[in-house]
């Protein structure tokens, strides 16, 4: 993860140690009260501190896209080839929630690429 003042301030915050300690013992962790990009900044700090693989579930596609974009920027992976990235996007395979018979082939390909990594 690239060093920046915002990354360093989150990485050195006392609450991060507590979150990392708890997440090491729990398989699921829910944090509330975070807004905007603070979610991605905190998530990137936890990932950098604890290592391993992490799965973040967002409420909708737009929120997930913003979160993914923030993580890409925080990890400095925006311009990397897809197979060199550690931050991956796993979209739904359907275009519309009420039309499950119409899969989105682009999203199916993206999902396959994530599994291949």
C-alpha angles and dihedrals in degrees: 000000000000117000117247133153092254093048091048094048091053093042091054097044115117092227090061091062089053093047091048091048092050094044089053089060099037129061092208129038128182120196121187135187095050118127137191118342093347087089092059093041091053092043092052091049092050091047092049092048099043102031122201127089124314132191120206119192118200128196097242144001095264093051090046092050092052091046091049092047091051092049092048090054094044092051092043093239101123096108099035125111112263093248091056096052125104093193111072134180119224107192130188114268094226130079098213130020093228096046105059092160090071108071121190107235093200091057092045089055091049091051090050091051090054091053091047090059 
